[in-house]
Amino acid sequence: MNEAFLINFTPQETRVAQLQNGAVQELHIERERSRGFVGNIYLGRIVRVLPGMQSAFIDIGLERTAFLHVADIWMDRHNGEVSKPIEKQLHEGQNLMVQVLKDPIGSKGARLSTQISIAGRLLVYLPQERHIGISQRIGNEEERLALRERVQRLIGPAETGGFIVRTMAERAADAELAADIAYLRKTWDEIKSRTVGAFPPRELYCDLSLAQRVLRDLVSPETERIVIDSRENFQKLRGFAELYMPQVLNLLKHYSGERTLFDLHGVEEEIQKALSRRVDLKSGGYLIVDQTEALTTIDVNTGGFVGARTFDDTVFKTNLEAAQAIARQLRLRNLGGIILIDFIDMESDEHRSAVLAELHKSLAGDHTKVSVGGFTSLGLVEMTRKRTRESLAHILCESCPTCGGRGQIKTARTVTYEVLRELVREARQFDAREFRILASPGVIDLFLDEEAQALAMLSDFVGKPISLQAETSYNPEQFDIVLL
């Protein structure tokens, strides 16, 4: 698989595009004003403990208090410690070291855990644990056992703390693993030293920048190049790679062409498409993607696709292509939470199974945890995708000030009738000399033309003159009635 990463730097933001065989698969954006908090470690202060929710709200210095559920409180199982109600473990005013699991999303604060984990390139360090875990993606049981024994030998019997062995460690030499262990332990010692005499809220550890996390977490043996369009940041990333991951040095390339890096590879166009509600398929079919706060729905349509011999074949081929496109759109838009997919109805169980298998196959390369159910009795496919940060649309867009996120606005005629009803209410409450209607040009035009008679009749009814004033700055739904 031809995999590449394009990294675009500006003083305001860093953007990363992951390409596979020339097609954009994932987009990551980090803005200097709103960097993510996942992985950061804080010394926080408990503001409230809610026994009814088995949760606590903790001030870690962010705009909103963060959220800690009893299930995310670490327990020392090796010493026989058992879970207790949250009110028996925490109290208001208590200082607590916590780590961010999920960024603040919408109106929700960050989600926290008291189980600390520090990610390295090959290993994840769990200072409170004692076991060694192996990534599920690492091959057979023999390889897993051999890798566990190697890491155990490098850790030493007297040392504390547990480790999770990441997929990239499968081909690593002992020297690389030892270097990662030393780096992670040094980092943990620095975090502990910062807590001495500290007053909450205080940041104890900040995760790497987006570009550095790409080198640490996303680069794989399939990666052929990492292209960076800033010479200064290219040099910084080279220095970072020399220290922590020398094997990626040969992949780093500096781009200095006249065309922007994202334009050259069609990424800007893909970003615009990823913000659109409609996604066109090559066959002529299309998807409709609707994102709400609670869930995302994806509707599959045949559109103009009539290439197959029978209607059943047309539906089947459209659904197969849609399954591939949906997996890509989920990554591209970073859609999370509950996702409902409405494939076109298929009569054949064989076709349904094939479409479901294609969806599973297309989702296999997703870095984010996904869970897919089968077809429901209504013919929908239910799935979930772990949500740890805002979606692409939430990062780049905001709700329309005119429609408030509804996706539609009232017609000019609807607004004129609202104005007429409001005029009656105003006339009954206030004794004005004249009423003046301020509204958008479309509403005023309707009052001057088709609704002129209705306005004249209302003027006679209230016994007061009514004047009109078009306001070009008003949105189509906005109006005011001024008493003169």
C-alpha positions, 0 to 999 in steps of 0.5 A: 500500500502506497501510504504518505503523510502531508504536513502543512504548517502555518503559524495558526494551525497544523494540518496533516493529510494521510494518503493511501494510493493517492487518495486522502483517507484521514485529515487531522487539524490542530490549531494553536488557539485550541490544541487538543487535551487528550493525553495531557496530565493535570493536578486538579481539584474536585469541585463537586461529587455527585453520588447519584451519577457516580461522577465528580466534576474536577477543575483542571484549568479549562473553560469547563470543569472536567468529568470523572466517572467512577469506572475511570478511577484506578484500583489496585487489583493486585492488592485486592482493592475493590470498587467502592462508590465514588463518595467513599473514594473522593471528596470536594476540595481534594487534589487529584492527578488525572489524565484527559481521555476525551477532549471537551465536545460541544457542551460537554467538558473533558472526560478524565481518568485517574489511570495514568498512561504515557505513550512512547513510540514502541511502548505505553507506560502504565506507572500504577500497573505491574503487568505487560500487555501486548497489542492485539494487532501483533501476530500469533501467540508465540510472537506475543510470548517472545515479545513479552519475555524480551520486554520483561527482561529489559524492565528488570524484576525490581522495577515497578510500572507496567507496559503495553507493547505497541504494534511498532515494537514487533520489529524493534531491537532490544536497544530501541525498546530499552531507550523507549523504557528509559524515556518513559520512566524519565518522563514519569519522574519529571511529572511526579517532581512537578507535583511537589508543592504545586497548587491545582489546577496545574498542567503536569504533562502536555502530549506531543504536537500533532506533527510529532504524534504523526511520527510516533503513532501513525507512521507504519511500515507501509509509509513511504514518505512524510512531506513537510512544507515548512523548512523550520518545522522540517528541521525540528521534526528531523531533530525529534526523529533523530532522538526518538525514531531514527528509522523514519529519518529517510522518510522525511522530505521537505517540499518547497514548490510554488504550488501549495502542498495540499493543492498539489495533491488535491487535499483542499478539494477533499476538505471541501467535499468532506464538509458537504452533505452529499458524497457522490460515488463513481458509479453515479450513486451518492450518500447523504450524511447528516450529523447531529449531536447524538448520532450520524445518519448515512443514507445510500441512494442509487442516483443515476447508476443504471449500469448493472443488468438487473435492478438487484445487481444495481442495488448490490453494486451501489451498496458495495461501493457505498460501504467503501466510501462510508468507511473513508468518510468516517475517517475523513470527517472524524465522525464518532458516536452512534452511526446509522447506515441506511443501505438501499434495500436488498432482498438477497441475504447473500448480498446483505452479507457481502455488503456487511463483509465489505464494510468490515473490510473497509473499516479494518484500517481505521486507527479509531475503535469501531464496532459494527452490528448486523442489519436490523429488522428495519434494514439499517446497519448500526455501528459505533466509532469511538469519539475522542475529538471534535469532528472535521465539521465542528472544527472548521464550521459553526451553525448557520446564524440564520437557520441555527443549524436546522438546515432550512429557513422559513419562507418569506410568506411564512414570515409575512404571516408572522408579522401580521399576527405580531402586528395584531398583538402589538396593536392590542397592547400599545396605542401607537400613532403608526406601526413600521415594519422592518424586515428583509427585502424579500418579505417587504417585496411580498407586502408590496405585491401579493400581500398588499391587500392583507396589509391594507385590511389589517391597517383598517382593522387596527385603525393605524397606518402601517409603513414598510422599511427594507433592511438589507442587513436582516436575515430572511427570518428577522423582522421588527415592528417599531411603534411611532 
